Amino acid sequence: MKNSRQSTAIAAIAAFSTYFCMYAFRKPFTAGTFDGQEFAGLDLKTVLVLSQLCGYMLSKFIGIKVIAEMPKGRRAIAMIGLMAFAELALVGFAFLPPRAKVIMMFLNGLPLGMVFGLVLSYLEGRRQTEALAAGLCASFIVSSGVVKSVGSWLVVDQGFTEYQMPYITGLLFLPPTLLFVWLLQQTPEPDQEDRLLRSERTSMNGSQRWAFFQAYMPGLSVLMLVYVVLTVIRTIRDDFGVEIWQALGVNEKPAVFAKSETVVAIVATVVNALAICIVGNVRALAASVVLMCGGFVVVACAAILQWSGSLPPFPFMVACGIGLYLPYVAFHTTVFERLIAASPRPGNLGFLMYLADSIGYLGYAAVVTLKIFAPPGDALFGLFRSGILVSSIFSVFALIFAVRYFRRVLTAGEQQMPMAIPEASS
């Protein structure tokens, strides 16, 4: 028992820290405003965000196949190689001419989209998966704010340019990245009880992936649509957090990003981690959907209260973060995990997560493209506030349909799981 707890703790720390470090190669540049700078007559920051996003989105589509089929022995070297490639692109971003900088941001995003699936593959199919995955999700909530704070500090206090700051941030995080990838590789495989309660996870070839999707197409399609909505709104809040804070009347301060996102991370991850207490897979899936609906209600109320002027900037951003990340984290920790566990078909989290992510980031790319033609000023904030209200209402109804569908089709085929299995003596 003691060794099991130690292994779980090590896996949680290693997964959190590895993905935390990945954000040092991806997000620091968004702390720059690039005020007054244009590319081909367009706002430079918007072009840079879109360029990186296109690379990241393409990575998600590639990951549908690569992550689902990745052999266990190649995960660690693949993660290191992907992040090293991204750092080299940031070096190019710092020193190459303007046109090449846009290309470098595309190349920076291209490898990084597959890191999450590789880290998640160490955690799935376990009794503690929700808690482990919640810790992993906490990393991308907290890390985005922290690395942007580091980026702002490098520019404001250390005198680096907005072009140099991203690769300097990456260099600072490179040594811990190597350490935590090595630590993650030490994670033991799921034991016999894990495989019995959560099913054994296997790689999936093309025909198996298509057969799984066909078997649950109505419910999965609705879940994917909700995930698209979440990805779009969450990423707007993330990538354009500086602009949203400014529209709310808060001047840019490096600490505000980390402060708000730390509160969001604690609430969203702790609540979702509690799903490990639910043994039945269909029951856990239904409970998670109820939680997701609650998150959307929080978001809708926050938008209405801010619109009326009765909710200050910091509580508004924190409430939006909690309301959006409760369902977003639930997708990563419980929804797909328990769906696979309840299904008699072979599967892994990498396939479903990358199918959802690829479509989600495609939707966000379309939104960022539209932003290029939006009027200046507070237009982005207005779009964000209206979007979270409308999308929350839509998502609640969509999730009600999805949970009713999956309860019907999965309950019929789910085998009765034992409440506990005696552990073998060590």
C-alpha positions in Angstrom: 0.0 0.0 0.0 2.8 2.4 0.9 4.6 1.7 -2.3 1.4 2.3 -4.2 0.8 5.6 -2.6 4.4 6.7 -3.3 4.1 5.7 -6.9 0.9 7.7 -7.3 2.4 10.7 -5.7 5.5 10.5 -7.9 3.4 10.1 -11.0 1.2 13.1 -10.0 4.2 15.3 -9.4 6.0 14.2 -12.5 3.0 14.7 -14.8 2.1 18.1 -13.3 5.7 19.3 -13.6 6.4 18.0 -17.1 3.4 19.7 -18.6 4.0 22.8 -16.5 7.4 23.1 -18.1 5.9 22.5 -21.6 4.0 25.8 -21.2 7.3 27.6 -20.9 8.0 26.8 -24.5 4.4 27.7 -25.7 2.8 30.6 -23.8 5.4 33.2 -22.7 5.1 35.2 -26.0 1.5 35.9 -25.2 2.6 38.2 -22.3 3.9 40.6 -24.9 1.5 43.1 -26.4 3.6 44.0 -29.5 1.8 47.4 -29.4 1.7 49.3 -32.7 3.4 46.5 -34.6 1.8 45.0 -37.7 2.4 42.2 -40.2 1.0 42.6 -43.7 -1.3 45.3 -42.4 -2.6 43.2 -39.5 -2.1 43.3 -35.8 1.1 41.4 -35.1 0.1 39.7 -31.9 -3.0 38.3 -33.5 -1.0 37.0 -36.5 1.5 35.4 -34.1 -1.2 33.8 -32.0 -2.9 32.5 -35.1 0.4 31.2 -36.6 1.3 29.2 -33.4 -2.3 28.0 -33.1 -2.3 26.6 -36.7 0.8 24.6 -35.8 -0.7 23.5 -32.5 -4.0 22.6 -34.2 -2.2 20.5 -36.9 -0.3 18.8 -34.1 -3.7 17.7 -32.6 -4.8 16.2 -35.9 -1.5 14.4 -36.3 -1.8 13.2 -32.7 -5.1 11.3 -33.4 -3.0 8.7 -35.0 0.5 9.2 -33.4 -0.6 9.3 -29.8 -3.2 6.5 -30.1 -0.5 4.3 -31.6 2.6 5.4 -29.7 4.6 2.5 -28.2 5.2 2.9 -24.4 9.0 2.8 -24.7 9.2 5.8 -27.0 7.1 8.3 -24.9 10.0 10.0 -23.0 12.3 10.5 -25.9 9.4 11.8 -28.0 8.5 14.4 -25.3 12.1 15.7 -25.0 12.5 15.9 -28.8 9.2 17.8 -29.3 10.0 20.4 -26.6 13.6 20.8 -27.9 12.3 21.5 -31.4 9.9 24.1 -30.0 12.8 25.8 -28.2 14.8 26.0 -31.4 11.8 27.7 -33.1 11.8 30.3 -30.3 15.4 31.0 -30.9 14.5 31.6 -34.5 11.7 33.8 -33.4 14.1 36.0 -31.5 16.7 36.6 -34.2 15.2 36.0 -37.6 13.5 38.8 -39.7 9.8 39.6 -39.2 8.4 37.4 -41.9 10.4 34.4 -40.6 9.2 35.1 -37.0 5.6 34.2 -38.0 6.9 31.0 -39.5 8.8 30.2 -36.4 5.7 30.6 -34.3 4.0 28.0 -36.5 7.0 25.6 -36.0 6.9 26.3 -32.3 3.3 25.1 -32.0 3.7 22.1 -34.3 5.4 19.7 -31.9 3.9 21.0 -28.6 0.3 19.8 -29.3 1.3 16.2 -28.8 3.0 16.5 -25.4 -0.3 16.4 -23.4 -1.3 13.0 -24.9 2.1 11.5 -24.1 1.9 12.7 -20.5 -1.7 11.5 -20.1 -0.8 8.1 -21.4 1.2 7.4 -18.2 -1.9 8.2 -16.1 -5.0 6.6 -17.7 -6.7 3.4 -16.8 -6.0 3.6 -13.0 -8.3 3.9 -10.0 -6.6 7.2 -9.3 -6.8 8.5 -12.9 -9.2 11.4 -12.1 -6.9 12.6 -9.3 -3.8 12.2 -11.4 -5.3 13.8 -14.5 -6.8 16.6 -12.4 -3.2 17.4 -11.2 -2.1 17.3 -14.8 -4.8 19.8 -15.7 -3.9 22.0 -12.9 -0.6 22.5 -14.6 -2.0 24.0 -17.7 -4.3 26.3 -15.7 -1.5 27.5 -13.4 1.4 27.3 -15.8 -0.1 29.6 -18.4 -0.4 32.4 -15.8 3.0 31.7 -14.3 5.0 31.6 -17.5 3.3 34.8 -18.7 4.3 36.4 -15.4 7.9 35.2 -16.0 7.7 36.6 -19.5 6.5 40.0 -18.3 9.2 40.0 -15.6 11.9 39.4 -18.2 10.7 42.3 -20.3 9.7 44.8 -17.6 12.4 44.1 -15.0 15.2 42.4 -16.9 15.2 44.5 -20.1 14.8 41.7 -22.7 12.8 42.4 -25.8 9.4 40.9 -26.4 11.1 38.8 -29.1 13.9 37.5 -26.9 11.7 36.8 -23.9 10.1 33.6 -25.1 13.3 31.6 -25.8 14.9 32.9 -22.5 11.9 31.6 -20.6 12.3 28.2 -22.4 16.0 28.0 -21.5 15.1 28.7 -17.8 12.7 25.7 -17.8 14.8 23.3 -19.9 16.8 21.6 -17.0 13.7 20.9 -14.9 11.9 19.6 -18.1 14.6 16.9 -18.5 14.4 16.0 -14.8 10.6 15.6 -14.7 10.4 13.6 -18.0 12.9 11.2 -16.5 10.8 11.0 -13.3 7.6 10.4 -15.3 9.2 7.5 -17.1 9.5 5.8 -13.8 5.7 5.6 -13.4 4.7 1.9 -12.9 2.1 0.3 -15.2 -1.5 -0.1 -14.0 -2.0 -3.1 -11.7 -4.5 -6.0 -12.0 -7.1 -4.2 -10.0 -6.8 -1.1 -12.2 -7.3 -3.2 -15.3 -10.3 -4.9 -13.8 -12.1 -1.7 -12.7 -11.0 0.6 -15.6 -10.2 -1.8 -18.4 -6.8 -2.4 -19.9 -5.7 0.4 -22.3 -4.2 -0.6 -25.6 -3.0 1.1 -28.7 -5.6 1.6 -31.4 -5.2 1.2 -35.1 -7.3 3.1 -37.7 -10.1 0.5 -37.9 -10.4 0.3 -34.1 -10.6 4.1 -33.8 -13.4 4.3 -36.4 -15.3 1.4 -34.9 -15.3 3.0 -31.5 -16.5 6.3 -32.8 -19.3 4.7 -34.8 -20.5 2.8 -31.8 -21.2 6.0 -29.8 -21.5 8.5 -32.6 -24.6 10.5 -31.3 -23.3 11.0 -27.8 -19.7 11.6 -28.9 -20.7 14.1 -31.5 -22.5 16.2 -28.9 -19.7 16.0 -26.5 -17.2 17.1 -29.2 -19.4 20.1 -30.0 -19.5 21.2 -26.3 -15.7 20.7 -26.2 -15.3 23.0 -29.3 -17.3 25.7 -27.5 -15.2 25.2 -24.3 -11.9 25.3 -26.2 -12.8 28.5 -28.1 -13.9 30.5 -25.1 -11.2 29.1 -22.7 -8.4 29.8 -25.2 -9.6 33.3 -25.9 -9.5 34.0 -22.1 -6.0 32.5 -22.0 -4.3 33.9 -25.1 -5.8 37.3 -24.8 -5.9 37.6 -21.1 -3.8 40.8 -21.1 -6.3 42.5 -23.4 -9.3 41.3 -21.4 -7.8 42.5 -18.1 -7.1 45.9 -19.8 -10.7 46.1 -21.1 -11.8 45.5 -17.5 -9.7 48.5 -16.4 -6.9 46.5 -14.8 -3.4 47.7 -15.9 -1.0 44.9 -16.9 0.8 43.5 -13.8 2.8 40.3 -14.0 1.4 38.9 -10.8 -2.3 39.2 -11.7 -2.1 36.2 -14.2 -0.6 33.8 -11.7 -2.8 34.9 -8.8 -6.1 34.5 -10.7 -5.2 31.2 -12.3 -4.0 29.7 -9.1 -7.4 30.2 -7.5 -9.0 28.7 -10.6 -6.7 25.7 -10.6 -7.3 24.8 -7.0 -11.1 24.8 -7.3 -11.4 23.1 -10.7 -8.9 20.3 -10.1 -9.9 19.5 -6.5 -13.6 19.2 -7.4 -12.9 17.0 -10.4 -10.5 14.8 -8.6 -13.3 13.7 -6.2 -14.6 11.5 -9.1 -12.2 8.8 -7.9 -14.7 8.2 -5.0 -17.3 6.9 -7.5 -16.7 3.3 -8.4 -19.4 2.8 -11.1 -18.2 4.1 -14.4 -21.6 5.1 -15.8 -22.5 6.7 -12.5 -19.2 8.7 -12.5 -19.8 9.8 -16.0 -23.3 11.1 -15.2 -22.1 12.9 -12.0 -19.3 14.5 -14.0 -21.8 15.9 -16.6 -23.9 17.4 -13.7 -20.7 19.1 -12.5 -20.1 20.4 -16.0 -23.6 21.9 -16.2 -22.9 23.6 -12.8 -19.8 25.2 -14.2 -21.6 26.6 -17.2 -24.3 28.1 -14.8 -21.5 29.8 -12.9 -20.1 31.3 -16.2 -23.5 32.5 -17.3 -24.2 34.2 -13.9 -20.7 35.9 -14.0 -21.4 37.3 -17.4 -24.8 38.7 -16.4 -23.5 40.2 -13.2 -20.5 41.8 -14.9 -22.7 43.2 -17.6 -24.8 44.9 -15.0 -21.7 46.3 -13.3 -22.1 44.5 -10.0 -19.1 42.1 -10.4 -15.6 43.5 -10.1 -12.9 42.5 -12.6 -11.0 40.0 -10.4 -14.0 38.0 -9.2 -15.4 38.0 -12.8 -12.2 36.5 -14.3 -11.9 34.0 -11.5 -15.6 33.0 -11.8 -15.3 32.6 -15.6 -12.1 30.6 -15.1 -13.7 28.2 -12.6 -16.9 27.9 -14.6 -15.0 27.1 -17.8 -12.3 24.9 -16.3 -14.7 22.7 -14.3 -16.1 21.2 -17.5 -12.9 21.4 -19.4 -11.0 19.5 -16.7 -13.8 17.0 -16.5 -13.3 16.1 -20.1 -9.7 15.4 -19.4 -10.2 13.6 -16.1 -13.5 11.7 -16.1 -15.7 11.9 -19.1 -13.6 10.1 -21.7 -11.8 8.0 -19.0 -15.1 6.5 -17.7 -16.5 6.2 -21.1 -13.7 4.0 -22.2 -13.8 2.1 -18.9 -17.5 1.4 -19.3 -17.2 0.3 -22.9 -16.4 -3.3 -23.9 -14.4 -1.9 -26.9 -10.6 -1.5 -26.7 -9.5 2.1 -26.5 -7.3 4.8 -25.0 -7.6 8.4 -23.9 -5.2 9.6 -26.5 -7.6 8.9 -29.3 -10.7 10.6 -27.8 -8.8 13.6 -26.4 -7.0 14.3 -29.7 -10.2 13.8 -31.7 -11.8 16.5 -29.4 -8.8 18.7 -29.3 -8.3 18.8 -33.1 -11.9 19.9 -33.7 -11.8 22.3 -30.8 -8.7 24.1 -32.0 -10.0 24.2 -35.5 -13.0 26.2 -34.1 -10.7 28.5 -32.2 -8.6 29.1 -35.2 -11.7 30.3 -37.0 -12.5 32.7 -34.2 -9.0 34.2 -34.1 -9.2 34.6 -37.9 -12.5 36.5 -37.5 -10.8 38.7 -34.8 -8.4 40.0 -37.4 -11.3 41.8 -39.0 -13.0 42.9 -35.8 -13.1 46.6 -34.9 -10.5 47.9 -32.4 -11.0 48.8 -28.8 -13.2 46.6 -26.5 -14.6 44.4 -29.3 -12.7 41.3 -28.1 -14.0 41.7 -24.6 -17.5 42.2 -25.8 -17.2 39.0 -27.9 -15.8 37.1 -25.0 -18.6 38.2 -22.6 -21.4 37.5 -25.1 -19.8 34.3 -26.1 -19.6 32.8 -22.6 -23.2 33.6 -22.0 -24.6 32.1 -25.2 -22.3 29.1 -25.1 -23.1 28.3 -21.5 -26.8 28.1 -22.2 -26.3 25.9 -25.3 -23.8 23.6 -23.5 -26.2 22.8 -20.6 -28.9 21.5 -23.0 -26.3 19.6 -25.1 -24.9 17.9 -22.0 -28.4 16.8 -20.8 -28.9 15.0 -24.1 -25.4 13.4 -24.0 -25.8 12.1 -20.4 -29.2 10.5 -21.2 -27.7 8.9 -24.3 -24.7 7.4 -22.6 -26.6 6.2 -19.6 -28.9 4.2 -21.9 -26.2 2.7 -24.2 -23.5 2.1 -21.6 -25.7 0.8 -18.8 -27.0 -2.0 -21.1 -23.5 -3.2 -21.8 -21.5 -2.3 -18.6 -20.6 -5.3 -16.5 -21.1 -5.1 -12.8 -17.9 -3.9 -11.2 -16.8 -5.3 -7.8 -16.6 -2.7 -5.0 -13.2 -3.8 -3.9 -10.6 -6.5 -4.7 -8.3 -7.8 -2.0 -4.7 -6.7 -2.7 -2.1 -9.3 -3.0 0.4 -9.3 -0.2 3.7 -7.7 -0.9 
